[in-house]
Amino acid sequence: MRIGELSRATGVAVPTIKYYVREGLLPAGRLTSPNQASYDEGHVRRLRLIRGLMDVGGLSVSVVREVLAAVDSPGESVHKVLGAAQLAITPPPTATPDGMEEARGKVVALIRRRGWRVELENPAVEALAVALATFQGIGRGEFEEIVDDYADACERVAAADLDWVGRNAEVDGMVETVVVGTVLGDAVLMAMRRLAHVEASARKYEQGPGQG
Amino acid sequence: MRIGELSRATGVAVPTIKYYVREGLLPAGRLTSPNQASYDEGHVRRLRLIRGLMDVGGLSVSVVREVLAAVDSPGESVHKVLGAAQLAITPPPTATPDGMEEARGKVVALIRRRGWRVELENPAVEALAVALATFQGIGRGEFEEIVDDYADACERVAAADLDWVGRNAEVDGMVETVVVGTVLGDAVLMAMRRLAHVEASARKYEQGPGQG
């Protein structure tokens, strides 16, 4: 298909498509004449992936570029590929609130307690420490009393995610599945948590089931 | 304390503090002379809250302003206050991928199936539909097979969150607790989910416990 058809199929404007090609996010079309290129279903899917990562996942052009580089270069073992994809979509946190040393200690204790085999250089370790230090800094340090409830929930979600990745198990598509599942899954989790909050609040503070 | 001390106590630069006062995020100090103001512990906590919402939660100045307006004006019932705070921190999604009608139907079915008493105008309903439609658009529609695992996890987290809010139960501080817990809790959940992914991947694809 021509670039105009690609634009109509995906809802992405032609200049934006050209921008993504220049930025290395989208492969160039196949040249059919000196100034005309042809695009296929692979371009349609890739464009939808780019827009999903940006619009739903809130990723920037440069982060999407890194993520897609991971998608396009599968490594050796599945576990390593998953790790590389995860690293690309987890930029190290920029904030460094007071109390980071203590917060890091709490994260390490949590990881040991749960028996999670993660390297302490994982940027999610630092991201978690930043969040806990921030709770502490604004006088809400007792949040740590419920971190194991969060960990239970995350283990449940992670097991479901990995089963889902396993069912999409051509190794080629697996990295894309991990990236999509991680980024869009975050959005699902945040939206659903808010809905579950409404129900939990109704149950706790309103008349009771059926009257909310 | 003077503005310089407030800056040292919080790590926020003096011009930034003045900017937050001008933008209505931080109450002005108490004037002690025509060109000198005095700040107290309330300002320290509020500044840390602002930075936490921005740096950890990724909220913009204008969203933080709305959120703080909700924090500063408690309403009638606890359930309503929680709802208002939640609305302020959940901007409606900007993306509208193809397949939104079908995706909305799936979200409504999920809400009915779980028995959640939420209004369908809740922006999280639309956010969830956008995420599901995006999965569908990139050929990963089978993600819906695990939405109930996500819902189980979210119910667990929401119950823990509401207990935590209940333990911080002076009504004045409750809205702040909800806002902080929702925004920072998202960050905790995302970071922990990544750590749990590493463990789940090690368990599934590596040699077995103790050898990863």
Chai-1 contact restraints between the chains, C-beta under 6 A:
chainA,res_idxA,chainB,res_idxB,connection_type,confidence,min_distance_angstrom,max_distance_angstrom,comment,restraint_id
A,R45,B,I138,contact,1.0,0.0,6.0,A-B,restraint_1
A,R48,B,G137,contact,1.0,0.0,6.0,A-B,restraint_2
A,R48,B,I138,contact,1.0,0.0,6.0,A-B,restraint_3
A,L49,B,I138,contact,1.0,0.0,6.0,A-B,restraint_4
A,G52,B,T134,contact,1.0,0.0,6.0,A-B,restraint_5
A,D55,B,A95,contact,1.0,0.0,6.0,A-B,restraint_6
A,V56,B,A131,contact,1.0,0.0,6.0,A-B,restraint_7
A,V56,B,T134,contact,1.0,0.0,6.0,A-B,restraint_8
A,V78,B,Y205,contact,1.0,0.0,6.0,A-B,restraint_9
A,H79,B,S201,contact,1.0,0.0,6.0,A-B,restraint_10
A,H79,B,Y205,contact,1.0,0.0,6.0,A-B,restraint_11
A,H79,B,E206,contact,1.0,0.0,6.0,A-B,restraint_12
A,L82,B,S201,contact,1.0,0.0,6.0,A-B,restraint_13
A,Q86,B,R194,contact,1.0,0.0,6.0,A-B,restraint_14
A,T90,B,R194,contact,1.0,0.0,6.0,A-B,restraint_15
A,A95,B,D55,contact,1.0,0.0,6.0,A-B,restraint_16
A,W116,B,L195,contact,1.0,0.0,6.0,A-B,restraint_17
A,W116,B,E199,contact,1.0,0.0,6.0,A-B,restraint_18
A,R117,B,E199,contact,1.0,0.0,6.0,A-B,restraint_19
A,R117,B,A202,contact,1.0,0.0,6.0,A-B,restraint_20
A,R117,B,G212,contact,1.0,0.0,6.0,A-B,restraint_21
A,V118,B,L195,contact,1.0,0.0,6.0,A-B,restraint_22
A,V118,B,V198,contact,1.0,0.0,6.0,A-B,restraint_23
A,A124,B,A191,contact,1.0,0.0,6.0,A-B,restraint_24
A,A124,B,R194,contact,1.0,0.0,6.0,A-B,restraint_25
A,A124,B,L195,contact,1.0,0.0,6.0,A-B,restraint_26
A,A127,B,A191,contact,1.0,0.0,6.0,A-B,restraint_27
A,L128,B,A191,contact,1.0,0.0,6.0,A-B,restraint_28
A,A131,B,V56,contact,1.0,0.0,6.0,A-B,restraint_29
A,A131,B,L184,contact,1.0,0.0,6.0,A-B,restraint_30
A,A131,B,A187,contact,1.0,0.0,6.0,A-B,restraint_31
A,A131,B,V188,contact,1.0,0.0,6.0,A-B,restraint_32
A,T134,B,G52,contact,1.0,0.0,6.0,A-B,restraint_33
A,T134,B,V56,contact,1.0,0.0,6.0,A-B,restraint_34
A,T134,B,L184,contact,1.0,0.0,6.0,A-B,restraint_35
A,F135,B,L184,contact,1.0,0.0,6.0,A-B,restraint_36
A,G137,B,R48,contact,1.0,0.0,6.0,A-B,restraint_37
A,I138,B,R45,contact,1.0,0.0,6.0,A-B,restraint_38
A,I138,B,R48,contact,1.0,0.0,6.0,A-B,restraint_39
A,I138,B,L49,contact,1.0,0.0,6.0,A-B,restraint_40
A,I138,B,G52,contact,1.0,0.0,6.0,A-B,restraint_41
A,R140,B,V180,contact,1.0,0.0,6.0,A-B,restraint_42
A,I146,B,A160,contact,1.0,0.0,6.0,A-B,restraint_43
A,I146,B,W164,contact,1.0,0.0,6.0,A-B,restraint_44
A,D149,B,A160,contact,1.0,0.0,6.0,A-B,restraint_45
A,Y150,B,V188,contact,1.0,0.0,6.0,A-B,restraint_46
A,Y150,B,M192,contact,1.0,0.0,6.0,A-B,restraint_47
A,A153,B,A153,contact,1.0,0.0,6.0,A-B,restraint_48
A,A153,B,R156,contact,1.0,0.0,6.0,A-B,restraint_49
A,A153,B,V157,contact,1.0,0.0,6.0,A-B,restraint_50
A,C154,B,M192,contact,1.0,0.0,6.0,A-B,restraint_51
A,C154,B,R193,contact,1.0,0.0,6.0,A-B,restraint_52
A,C154,B,A196,contact,1.0,0.0,6.0,A-B,restraint_53
A,E155,B,A196,contact,1.0,0.0,6.0,A-B,restraint_54
A,R156,B,A153,contact,1.0,0.0,6.0,A-B,restraint_55
A,V157,B,Y150,contact,1.0,0.0,6.0,A-B,restraint_56
A,V157,B,A153,contact,1.0,0.0,6.0,A-B,restraint_57
A,V157,B,R193,contact,1.0,0.0,6.0,A-B,restraint_58
A,A158,B,A196,contact,1.0,0.0,6.0,A-B,restraint_59
A,A158,B,H197,contact,1.0,0.0,6.0,A-B,restraint_60
A,A158,B,A200,contact,1.0,0.0,6.0,A-B,restraint_61
A,A159,B,A200,contact,1.0,0.0,6.0,A-B,restraint_62
A,A160,B,I146,contact,1.0,0.0,6.0,A-B,restraint_63
A,A160,B,D149,contact,1.0,0.0,6.0,A-B,restraint_64
A,L162,B,A200,contact,1.0,0.0,6.0,A-B,restraint_65
A,L162,B,K204,contact,1.0,0.0,6.0,A-B,restraint_66
A,W164,B,I146,contact,1.0,0.0,6.0,A-B,restraint_67
A,V180,B,R140,contact,1.0,0.0,6.0,A-B,restraint_68
A,L184,B,A131,contact,1.0,0.0,6.0,A-B,restraint_69
A,L184,B,T134,contact,1.0,0.0,6.0,A-B,restraint_70
A,L184,B,F135,contact,1.0,0.0,6.0,A-B,restraint_71
A,D186,B,M190,contact,1.0,0.0,6.0,A-B,restraint_72
A,A187,B,A131,contact,1.0,0.0,6.0,A-B,restraint_73
A,V188,B,A131,contact,1.0,0.0,6.0,A-B,restraint_74
A,V188,B,Y150,contact,1.0,0.0,6.0,A-B,restraint_75
A,M190,B,D186,contact,1.0,0.0,6.0,A-B,restraint_76
A,A191,B,A124,contact,1.0,0.0,6.0,A-B,restraint_77
A,A191,B,A127,contact,1.0,0.0,6.0,A-B,restraint_78
A,A191,B,L128,contact,1.0,0.0,6.0,A-B,restraint_79
A,M192,B,Y150,contact,1.0,0.0,6.0,A-B,restraint_80
A,M192,B,A151,contact,1.0,0.0,6.0,A-B,restraint_81
A,M192,B,C154,contact,1.0,0.0,6.0,A-B,restraint_82
A,R193,B,C154,contact,1.0,0.0,6.0,A-B,restraint_83
A,R193,B,V157,contact,1.0,0.0,6.0,A-B,restraint_84
A,R194,B,Q86,contact,1.0,0.0,6.0,A-B,restraint_85
A,R194,B,T90,contact,1.0,0.0,6.0,A-B,restraint_86
A,R194,B,A124,contact,1.0,0.0,6.0,A-B,restraint_87
A,L195,B,W116,contact,1.0,0.0,6.0,A-B,restraint_88
A,L195,B,V118,contact,1.0,0.0,6.0,A-B,restraint_89
A,L195,B,A124,contact,1.0,0.0,6.0,A-B,restraint_90
A,A196,B,C154,contact,1.0,0.0,6.0,A-B,restraint_91
A,A196,B,E155,contact,1.0,0.0,6.0,A-B,restraint_92
A,A196,B,A158,contact,1.0,0.0,6.0,A-B,restraint_93
A,H197,B,A158,contact,1.0,0.0,6.0,A-B,restraint_94
A,V198,B,V118,contact,1.0,0.0,6.0,A-B,restraint_95
A,E199,B,W116,contact,1.0,0.0,6.0,A-B,restraint_96
A,E199,B,R117,contact,1.0,0.0,6.0,A-B,restraint_97
A,A200,B,A158,contact,1.0,0.0,6.0,A-B,restraint_98
A,A200,B,A159,contact,1.0,0.0,6.0,A-B,restraint_99
A,A200,B,L162,contact,1.0,0.0,6.0,A-B,restraint_100
A,S201,B,H79,contact,1.0,0.0,6.0,A-B,restraint_101
A,S201,B,L82,contact,1.0,0.0,6.0,A-B,restraint_102
A,A202,B,R117,contact,1.0,0.0,6.0,A-B,restraint_103
A,K204,B,L162,contact,1.0,0.0,6.0,A-B,restraint_104
A,Y205,B,V78,contact,1.0,0.0,6.0,A-B,restraint_105
A,Y205,B,H79,contact,1.0,0.0,6.0,A-B,restraint_106
A,E206,B,H79,contact,1.0,0.0,6.0,A-B,restraint_107
A,G212,B,R117,contact,1.0,0.0,6.0,A-B,restraint_108
